[in-house]
Amino acid sequence: MNHVKEVLKKRGRLQEGAVADITIFNPESVTDNAIAKIGENSLPSTGIPYVIVNEKVVVDDSKIQRIPAGVAIRNTSTD
């Protein structure tokens, strides 16, 4: 668990040397398009024009960019 705590210390702040994912949106225009129907339960939300993950723009002008950007944080310790 200590490994995860150390990793998280550098995340979630807009600060030089920190790691933060940024979502830019107007809460008045976001729409959840997923519905409880197989095949339509994972439709992406609309109204989120920009998302930045690990310094890579993964949503640009509301268009999803098919680029790998995220990194999983895993607890690999046994304590």
DSSP file (Angstrom, degrees, kcal/mol; ACC not computed):
  #  RESIDUE AA STRUCTURE BP1 BP2  ACC     N-H-->O    O-->H-N    N-H-->O    O-->H-N    TCO  KAPPA ALPHA  PHI   PSI    X-CA   Y-CA   Z-CA
    1    1 A M     >        0   0    0      0, 0.0     4,-2.0     0, 0.0     5,-0.2   0.000 360.0 360.0 360.0 -28.2    0.0    0.0    0.0
    2    2 A N  H  >  +     0   0    0      1,-0.2     4,-2.2     2,-0.2     5,-0.2   0.864 360.0  57.5 -62.1 -35.7    2.9    2.4    0.6
    3    3 A H  H  > S+     0   0    0      1,-0.2     4,-2.3     2,-0.2    -1,-0.2   0.931 106.9  47.8 -60.0 -45.8    3.8    2.2   -3.2
    4    4 A V  H  > S+     0   0    0      1,-0.2     4,-2.6     2,-0.2    -1,-0.2   0.911 110.0  52.6 -63.4 -42.6    0.3    3.4   -4.1
    5    5 A K  H  X S+     0   0    0     -4,-2.0     4,-1.1     1,-0.2    -1,-0.2   0.906 110.2  48.2 -59.7 -42.1    0.5    6.3   -1.5
    6    6 A E  H  X S+     0   0    0     -4,-2.2     4,-0.5     1,-0.2     3,-0.4   0.909 112.0  48.7 -65.7 -42.2    3.8    7.4   -3.0
    7    7 A V  H >< S+     0   0    0     -4,-2.3     3,-1.2     1,-0.2    -2,-0.2   0.910 109.4  52.9 -63.5 -42.0    2.5    7.3   -6.5
    8    8 A L  H >< S+     0   0    0     -4,-2.6     3,-1.5     1,-0.3    -1,-0.2   0.720  92.4  73.2 -70.4 -20.3   -0.6    9.3   -5.6
    9    9 A K  H 3< S+     0   0    0     -4,-1.1    -1,-0.3    -3,-0.4    -2,-0.2   0.797 100.4  45.8 -61.7 -27.4    1.4   12.1   -3.9
   10   10 A K  T << S+     0   0    0     -3,-1.2     9,-4.3    -4,-0.5     2,-0.3   0.317 103.7  85.0 -97.0   7.4    2.4   13.2   -7.4
   11   11 A R  B <  S+a   19   0A   0     -3,-1.5     9,-0.2     7,-0.2     3,-0.1  -0.767  74.1  27.2-114.9 154.9   -1.1   13.0   -8.9
   12   12 A G  S    S+     0   0    0      7,-2.2     2,-0.4    -2,-0.3     8,-0.2   0.540  88.0 103.3  83.8   8.7   -4.1   15.2   -9.1
   13   13 A R        -     0   0    0      6,-0.4     2,-1.4    -3,-0.2    -1,-0.2  -0.959  69.4-130.8-123.3 143.4   -2.5   18.7   -8.9
   14   14 A L        +     0   0    0     -2,-0.4     2,-0.3    -3,-0.1    -3,-0.0  -0.722  67.6 119.7 -88.4  88.5   -1.9   21.2  -11.6
   15   15 A Q  S >  S-     0   0    0     -2,-1.4     3,-2.4     3,-0.0    -2,-0.1  -0.992  74.2 -87.5-153.3 144.4    1.7   21.8  -10.7
   16   16 A E  T 3  S+     0   0    0     -2,-0.3     3,-0.1     1,-0.3    -2,-0.0  -0.340 116.5  17.3 -57.5 131.5    5.0   21.4  -12.3
   17   17 A G  T 3  S+     0   0    0      1,-0.3    -1,-0.3    -2,-0.0     2,-0.2   0.282 104.2 110.8  88.3 -10.2    6.3   17.9  -11.8
   18   18 A A    <   -     0   0    0     -3,-2.4     2,-0.5    -5,-0.1    -1,-0.3  -0.526  65.6-128.8 -93.1 163.9    2.9   16.6  -10.8
   19   19 A V  B     +a   11   0A   0     -9,-4.3    -7,-2.2    -2,-0.2    -6,-0.4  -0.963  37.0 161.5-114.5 119.8    0.7   14.2  -12.9
   20   20 A A        -     0   0    0     -2,-0.5     2,-0.4    -9,-0.2    35,-0.4  -1.000  32.5-143.1-141.1 139.9   -2.9   15.3  -13.5
   21   21 A D        -     0   0    0     -2,-0.4     2,-0.5    32,-0.1    32,-0.2  -0.855  25.3-154.1 -96.3 138.0   -5.6   14.4  -15.9
   22   22 A I  E     -B   52   0B   0     30,-2.5    30,-3.1    -2,-0.4     2,-0.5  -0.951  13.8-171.4-122.4 130.4   -7.7   17.4  -17.0
   23   23 A T  E     -B   51   0B   0     -2,-0.5     2,-0.6    28,-0.2    28,-0.2  -0.985   8.5-162.0-119.0 124.4  -11.3   17.4  -18.2
   24   24 A I  E     +B   50   0B   0     26,-3.0    26,-1.4    -2,-0.5     2,-0.3  -0.924  30.8 132.6-110.2 122.3  -12.6   20.7  -19.6
   25   25 A F        -     0   0    0     -2,-0.6    23,-0.1    23,-0.2    -2,-0.1  -0.987  55.6-117.4-160.2 163.8  -16.4   21.0  -19.8
   26   26 A N    >   -     0   0    0     21,-0.7     3,-2.3    -2,-0.3     4,-0.5  -0.962  24.7-148.1-105.6 114.7  -19.4   23.1  -19.1
   27   27 A P  T 3  S+     0   0    0      0, 0.0     3,-0.5     0, 0.0    -1,-0.1   0.734  95.0  63.2 -59.4 -21.0  -21.6   21.1  -16.6
   28   28 A E  T 3  S+     0   0    0      1,-0.2    19,-0.0    -3,-0.0    -3,-0.0   0.676 107.8  41.1 -75.9 -16.2  -24.7   22.7  -18.2
   29   29 A S  S <  S+     0   0    0     -3,-2.3     2,-0.3    18,-0.2    -1,-0.2   0.354  84.4 112.5-115.8   7.1  -24.0   21.0  -21.5
   30   30 A V        -     0   0    0     -4,-0.5     2,-0.4    -3,-0.5    17,-0.2  -0.653  44.2-170.1 -82.7 134.1  -22.9   17.5  -20.5
   31   31 A T  B     -E   46   0C   0     15,-2.7    15,-2.2    -2,-0.3     2,-0.7  -0.991  19.8-140.9-127.8 128.7  -25.2   14.6  -21.4
   32   32 A D        -     0   0    0     -2,-0.4    13,-0.1    13,-0.2    11,-0.0  -0.794  20.6-178.6 -84.5 114.5  -24.9   11.0  -20.3
   33   33 A N        +     0   0    0     -2,-0.7     2,-0.2    10,-0.3    -1,-0.1   0.531  43.6 108.6 -95.2  -7.6  -25.9    9.0  -23.4
   34   34 A A        -     0   0    0      9,-0.3     2,-0.3     7,-0.1     7,-0.3  -0.473  46.6-174.6 -72.5 139.7  -25.6    5.5  -21.9
   35   35 A I        -     0   0    0      5,-1.7     2,-2.4     2,-0.3     5,-0.2  -0.888  40.4 -97.2-130.0 164.0  -28.8    3.6  -21.3
   36   36 A A  S    S+     0   0    0     -2,-0.3     2,-0.4     3,-0.1     5,-0.1  -0.377  87.0 107.1 -80.6  63.1  -29.7    0.3  -19.6
   37   37 A K  S >> S-     0   0    0     -2,-2.4     3,-2.7     0, 0.0     4,-0.7  -0.988  79.4-104.2-141.9 129.0  -29.8   -1.6  -22.9
   38   38 A I  T 34 S+     0   0    0     -2,-0.4    -2,-0.1     1,-0.3     0, 0.0  -0.269 109.4  20.3 -54.9 131.3  -27.2   -4.1  -24.1
   39   39 A G  T 34 S+     0   0    0      1,-0.0    -1,-0.3     4,-0.0    -3,-0.1   0.162 123.9  57.8  93.7 -17.8  -25.1   -2.4  -26.8
   40   40 A E  T X4 S+     0   0    0     -3,-2.7    -5,-1.7    -5,-0.2     3,-0.8   0.296  76.8  90.7-123.2   6.5  -26.0    1.1  -25.7
   41   41 A N  T 3< S+     0   0    0     -4,-0.7    -7,-0.1    -7,-0.3    -3,-0.1   0.463  89.5  46.5 -84.6  -0.6  -24.8    1.0  -22.1
   42   42 A S  T 3  S+     0   0    0     -9,-0.1    -1,-0.2     2,-0.1    -8,-0.1   0.114  73.6 139.0-126.1  21.9  -21.3    2.3  -22.9
   43   43 A L    <   -     0   0    0     -3,-0.8    -9,-0.3   -10,-0.1   -10,-0.3  -0.465  58.1-111.0 -65.0 136.6  -22.1    5.2  -25.2
   44   44 A P        -     0   0    0      0, 0.0    -1,-0.1     0, 0.0   -11,-0.1  -0.311  29.3-106.4 -70.8 153.1  -19.8    8.1  -24.4
   45   45 A S        -     0   0    0    -13,-0.1     2,-0.3   -12,-0.1   -13,-0.2  -0.349  32.1-140.0 -67.8 156.9  -21.1   11.3  -22.8
   46   46 A T  B    S+E   31   0C   0    -15,-2.2   -15,-2.7     1,-0.1    -1,-0.0  -0.834  73.9  54.8-116.1 160.6  -21.4   14.4  -25.0
   47   47 A G  S    S+     0   0    0     -2,-0.3   -21,-0.7   -17,-0.2   -18,-0.2   0.585  72.8 111.9  93.6  12.6  -20.5   17.9  -24.1
   48   48 A I        +     0   0    0     -3,-0.2   -23,-0.2   -23,-0.1    14,-0.2  -0.872  39.6 176.7-116.1  95.1  -17.0   17.3  -22.9
   49   49 A P        +     0   0    0      0, 0.0    13,-2.2     0, 0.0    12,-0.7   0.777  60.6  30.0 -75.9 -26.2  -14.8   19.0  -25.5
   50   50 A Y  E     +BC  24  60B   0    -26,-1.4   -26,-3.0    10,-0.2     2,-0.4  -0.991  51.9 170.9-141.9 134.3  -11.4   18.4  -24.1
   51   51 A V  E     -BC  23  59B   0      8,-1.6     7,-2.3    -2,-0.4     8,-1.5  -0.992  11.9-165.7-136.8 131.2   -9.7   15.7  -22.0
   52   52 A I  E     -BC  22  57B   0    -30,-3.1   -30,-2.5    -2,-0.4     2,-0.4  -0.976   6.9-178.7-119.7 126.1   -5.9   15.6  -21.3
   53   53 A V  E >  S- C   0  56B   0      3,-2.9     3,-2.0    -2,-0.5   -32,-0.1  -0.989  72.0 -16.6-127.5 123.0   -4.3   12.4  -19.9
   54   54 A N  T 3  S-     0   0    0     -2,-0.4    -1,-0.1     1,-0.3   -33,-0.1   0.900 128.5 -52.2  48.8  48.2   -0.6   12.2  -19.1
   55   55 A E  T 3  S+     0   0    0    -35,-0.4     2,-0.4     1,-0.2    -1,-0.3   0.531 117.0 113.7  69.2   9.2    0.1   15.3  -21.3
   56   56 A K  E <   -C   53   0B   0     -3,-2.0    -3,-2.9    13,-0.1     2,-0.8  -0.935  68.7-129.1-113.7 133.4   -1.8   13.8  -24.3
   57   57 A V  E     +C   52   0B   0     -2,-0.4    -5,-0.2    -5,-0.2     3,-0.2  -0.700  32.2 170.4 -79.6 111.0   -5.0   15.3  -25.6
   58   58 A V  E    S+     0   0B   0     -7,-2.3     7,-3.2    -2,-0.8     2,-0.4   0.638  72.0  38.3-100.6 -17.5   -7.4   12.3  -25.8
   59   59 A V  E    S-CD  51  64B   0     -8,-1.5    -8,-1.6     5,-0.2     2,-0.5  -0.973  73.2-179.3-129.3 119.4  -10.6   14.2  -26.5
   60   60 A D  E >  S-CD  50  63B   0      3,-2.6     3,-1.4    -2,-0.4   -10,-0.2  -0.965  71.8 -17.6-125.4 115.8  -10.0   17.1  -28.9
   61   61 A D  T 3  S-     0   0    0    -12,-0.7   -11,-0.2    -2,-0.5    -1,-0.2   0.911 128.9 -53.6  54.0  45.1  -12.9   19.4  -29.8
   62   62 A S  T 3  S+     0   0    0    -13,-2.2     2,-0.5     1,-0.2    -1,-0.3   0.528 113.9 120.8  68.8  10.4  -15.3   16.6  -28.6
   63   63 A K  E <   -D   60   0B   0     -3,-1.4    -3,-2.6   -14,-0.3     2,-0.3  -0.916  64.3-128.2-107.3 124.4  -13.6   14.0  -30.8
   64   64 A I  E     -D   59   0B   0     -2,-0.5     2,-0.5    -5,-0.2    -5,-0.2  -0.545  19.7-146.4 -71.0 125.8  -12.1   11.0  -29.1
   65   65 A Q        -     0   0    0     -7,-3.2     2,-2.0    -2,-0.3    -1,-0.0  -0.819  11.4-133.7 -93.7 129.7   -8.5   10.4  -30.2
   66   66 A R        +     0   0    0     -2,-0.5    -8,-0.1     2,-0.0    -7,-0.1  -0.500  60.7 125.8 -85.1  71.8   -7.5    6.8  -30.4
   67   67 A I        -     0   0    0     -2,-2.0     2,-0.3    -9,-0.1    -2,-0.1  -0.985  63.6-116.0-129.9 141.4   -4.2    7.2  -28.6
   68   68 A P        +     0   0    0      0, 0.0     3,-0.0     0, 0.0    -2,-0.0  -0.586  53.1 139.8 -74.1 133.2   -2.9    5.3  -25.5
   69   69 A A        +     0   0    0     -2,-0.3   -13,-0.1     1,-0.0     2,-0.0   0.568  34.9  88.7-142.3 -36.9   -2.4    7.7  -22.6
   70   70 A G        -     0   0    0      1,-0.0     2,-0.4   -17,-0.0   -17,-0.0  -0.292  51.8-154.3 -77.4 157.0   -3.5    6.3  -19.3
   71   71 A V        -     0   0    0     -3,-0.0     2,-0.2    -2,-0.0   -17,-0.1  -0.997  18.3-127.2-129.8 127.1   -1.4    4.4  -16.8
   72   72 A A        -     0   0    0     -2,-0.4     2,-0.7     1,-0.0     0, 0.0  -0.495  13.7-143.4 -72.5 140.3   -2.9    2.0  -14.3
   73   73 A I        -     0   0    0     -2,-0.2     2,-0.4     2,-0.0   -69,-0.0  -0.930  27.5-177.6-103.6 116.1   -1.9    2.4  -10.7
   74   74 A R        -     0   0    0     -2,-0.7     2,-1.0   -71,-0.0     3,-0.1  -0.900  31.4-129.9-120.1 144.1   -1.6   -1.0   -9.1
   75   75 A N        +     0   0    0     -2,-0.4    -2,-0.0     1,-0.2   -73,-0.0  -0.809  34.2 166.5 -88.8 103.6   -0.8   -2.1   -5.6
   76   76 A T        +     0   0    0     -2,-1.0    -1,-0.2     2,-0.0     2,-0.1   0.423  40.1 104.6 -99.7  -0.1    1.9   -4.6   -6.1
   77   77 A S        -     0   0    0      1,-0.1    -2,-0.0    -3,-0.1   -73,-0.0  -0.377  61.2-147.4 -79.7 162.4    3.1   -4.8   -2.5
   78   78 A T              0   0    0      1,-0.1    -1,-0.1    -2,-0.1    -3,-0.0   0.235 360.0 360.0-111.7  10.7    2.2   -7.8   -0.3
   79   79 A D              0   0    0      0, 0.0    -1,-0.1     0, 0.0    -2,-0.0   0.493 360.0 360.0 -87.2 360.0    2.0   -5.9    3.0
